[in-house]
């Protein structure tokens, strides 16, 4: 509001000076018209000056609002990305937990099966069926080796998956911090 005060005072002083000059001199039609035109010109310049000040105030307010909205938009995008990464990590952890439970149950069943196969093979060996016993021992050993190889591959795949899950979180942390204006 104080931006308009110098202009208002200047126009008041100019108008007072014109009225004072008009009152001190003899009144003629030509002088009244000249004072009226001069007052109109002063008023017109004052109006343009005030319009310019008001337009600058409006532009400044609009720019501040745009910057505030851009800052809020950036904060929302970063928060959304963080929430997305957190949800992805929670989902991954839940899947890993359920997979581990399923693998534990399967491992117990597979272990019992291999133990039974080795036991049967040993019994067959002791009962003079050497060829059949050796074939059963060899096939059980091969199956156990294949199962262990698959377990090793699953572990390596989990490690790679965990690195891929952790990568977006590291990117989020590296995002630029919002600047304070």
Secondary structure, DSSP 8 states (H G I E B T S, - for coil): -HHHHHHHHHHHHHHHHHHHHHHHS---HHHHHHHHHHHHHHHHHHHHHHHHHHHHHHHHHHHHHHHHHHHHHHHHHHHHHHHHHHHHHHHHHHHHHHHHHHHHHHHHHHHHHHHHHHHHHHHHHHTT-HHHHHHHHHHHHHHHHHHHHHHHHHHHHHHHHHHHHHHHHHHHHHS------
